[in-house]
Amino acid sequence: MTDHILIEHPENAPGVQVIRLNRPDKKNAITRAMYQAMTDALKAGDADDSVRATVFLGSEGCFSAGNDLNDFLAFAMGGTMGREVVDFLHALAAHGKPLVSGVDGLAIGIGTTIHLHCDLTYASIRTEFRTPFVDLALVPEAASSLLAPRLMGHQRAFALLAAGEGFSATAAREAGLVYAVVEPAAVERDTLAAAVRLAAKPPRALAIARTLIRGDGADVARRIDEEAEHFAAQLKSPEARAAFEAFMARR
């Protein structure tokens, strides 16, 4: 398992599995290997009765800058995309344990949309959520085109996913993407504390309640695949190549 994804079972958080993004030098940009590691952790957590809740955390000042653009560029130039991203999204959507996330700082692309699948998200006051999909000639992913309008309403979902507008932590809370806004130093503490409280609840009753609230998920799985088809096609498009070349030139 890549060191860029750390799987932790903290002694002070019984019943909690932590999936920590640990590539701070690249702003926790997610590679194919990192997606695979997270998929494996989610599946392991589902199979382990001692795991009662799963937590996603990033680094200080950065949750994730999104997908590693080198993987996108390699695919756009004739390489293979692989199944790692889509497999992770399906594992995320189908995970049977409560999902809690803590976000501090940058949350771009999948760094934003991952939280649509979480049951509770704690964000620091300096967090910015942004999805520049269309700016890169791409389309929404992670079933965000289905989940965000349900959660936020059409106009705020459109602003986030199509217009590429940034959302502060406070705006994200008002839109329903975030449960609580806290100081940066409190993100990990409060996230783990919430997960511990969930892990201590009767697991079957909590699982049933969670399923009733979330629904059966078949429509989410279908939307993940539908978005992935459009995403892959757009990555091969001339407008995406132009957008990536312009982005890399600015860097």
N, C-alpha and C positions, 0 to 999 in steps of 0.2 A: 504494500500500500504506500503510495507516494507520501513523502514528508510534507507535501503541500496541503494535505488534508490530515488533520490529527483527530483520532477517535479517542475520546476520553470518557471515563466513568468516575467522576470526582467522588472522593470519599465523603465530602460534605453535601453531596447531592444524591442520596440513595435512590436507585431506580431510574436515574437519568443517564442517558447517553448523549454526549456532546459531539457534534460534527463541527470542527473548527477549520475555517479557511486560513491557511498559513503560508501565504506567498506575498508578504507585505512589500517586497522589493518591486513586484509587478502589480501592486494594488489589488492583490488577490484575484487577478484575472484567471478565469477557470479554463484549464486545458482538458483535453479528452481524458487523460489519465486521472485528473481530479474528479471529473464527472463519474468515472468508473468507480473510484474509491468511495464516493458518496453513495452511489447506488448500492455497492456492497454493504456499506454500513446501514443503510435503511433496511435492506433485506435481512441483515443479521439482527437488527433490532426487532423486526417483526417476528423473527423466529425465536427470540430469547424472552422467556417469560419474566426474567428479572428486569428487563427494560420496560419501564412504564411510561416514559415520555422521552422525546428526542428534541434536542436543542441545536439550533444553528447559530454559530458565532463567527465573527470575522476578527480583524486585527484592530488595534487602537487607531481610530481615525479613518478606518476604511473597512466596510463590509466586503464589497466586491465591485471592481470596475467592469464586470460582465464577462462575456466570453473572450478568451484569448484570440485576438484578431489574427494571429499567425495561422491558427487553424482555419479560420474563414478564408484567408488569402490562399492557403494551400488548396482548399477545395475549389475556390473560384478559378484557380489556375490549372485545374484538371485533376486534382487529387480526389480522394474519397472522403466523405464526411464521417462515415462510421456511425455506429448505433449508440455511442456513449451518451450523447446529449438527450436523445429521445428516450432511451432506457431510464436515464435518471429522472426525467420528468414524469414518466409513468410510475416509477417507484415512489416518487415524492407524492403524487396525487393519490396513490393507492395505499400509502403507509397507514398502518392500523393503530398507531399510537399517537397521542396528542403531540403536535408540533409547536414548539415555541422558538421564537427567534429574537436575537438581540442585535441591533444595528447601530453602529457608530460611524458617522461620516459618510463617505461615498457609497452610494448604492445605485449602480447603473445597470440597465438591461436586466439580465437574469438576477442581478443583485437587488432589483426591485421586485420582479415578478415572482420570485421564489416565495415571497411573504404572502402572496395571495393564497397560498396553500397552507399557511400556518394558522393555528388557532388563536395564538396570542403573539403579538410583536411589540417589543419595547425598543424605542428609538431614542437616541440622544438628541438634544436640542440642536446640535450642529449637523444632523443628518440631512442629506439631499437625495431624494428619489428621482430618477430620470431614466427614460427609455428612448434613446435616439434611434429607434429602429428605422423609421421612414427616412431620417436624415442620411442613413447609410444604404438607402434603397432596399431595406428589408421590411419584414412584417412582424407583428407581435408573436410571442411564443409562450410556452408554458400554460396554454389555455387562457392566457390573460385577456384575449379578445372576448371570451365568454365570462370569465370571473369578474373582471374589473367593472364592466357595465352593471352587473348584478349588485356589486358592492358599492359603487361610487355614483351610479347614474351615468347616462350617456355622455353628457358634456364633460364631466371631469375625467371619465375614462378616455374620451377622445383627446382631451388635452394631454393626458399622460402618454397614451400609446401611439397616437397619430401625429399630434402637433409637437410632441417631444418637449413639452413644458416641464420644468422642474417643480417638484413639490417639496416644500420644507417639511420637517417632522410635524409641525403643528397643522399644516394643510393636509398632510397624510392622515393624521388622527381625525380631523374633521371629515375627511372623505371615507373613513372606515378602514383604511389600509393598516393603521397602527392602533394598538390598544392604549399605549401609554407613552408619554414623552418624559424623559428623565435626563438628569445630568450625565455627561459622558462617563464619569467615574462610577455611576450606578447601573450602567447598562447590563454588564455581566452579572452583577449581584442580583438585580431584580429579575432578570431573565431566568437565572438558575432557581431563585426562590419560587417563582411561579411554577416552574417545571416540577420542583419538589412537592409543591402542594398538589399538583395534578397526579403525580406518581403515588401519592399517599391515599388517593381516593379509591373506592371499590372499582376494580378495573373493568368488570363486565358492564356495570351500570354506566360508567364513563364512556365506554366504547359504544354502547347503544345510543346514548345521548348524542355523542359526536356524529354518529352515522345519521341519526335523524336530522340533525342540524345541517349537515353537509350534503345529504342526499346520497344516492347510490353511486354517483361518479361516472356512470357510463358516458354521459354527454361530455364530461371533462376529458375522458380518454379519447373520445372521437375528435374533439377539438384540438388536442395536442397533436394528433396525427395529421389533421387537416392543415394546421398551421405549419407543421414541419415540411409538408409537401411544398407549400408556397414559399417557405423560407429557403429551402434547397434550390428551388427554381430561380428565386430572386438572386441568390448568391452567384449563379451562373450568368446573370443578365448583364448587358453592357452598362446599364445605369448603376448597378452595384459596383462594377469594376471601377467606373469613373469616380464614384463616391469614395471607395476605399483608397484609390490613388490620391485623391484630393486630401483625404484625412491623413494618410501617411506623409504626404508632402508638408502638411502643417506641423507634424510632429518633428 
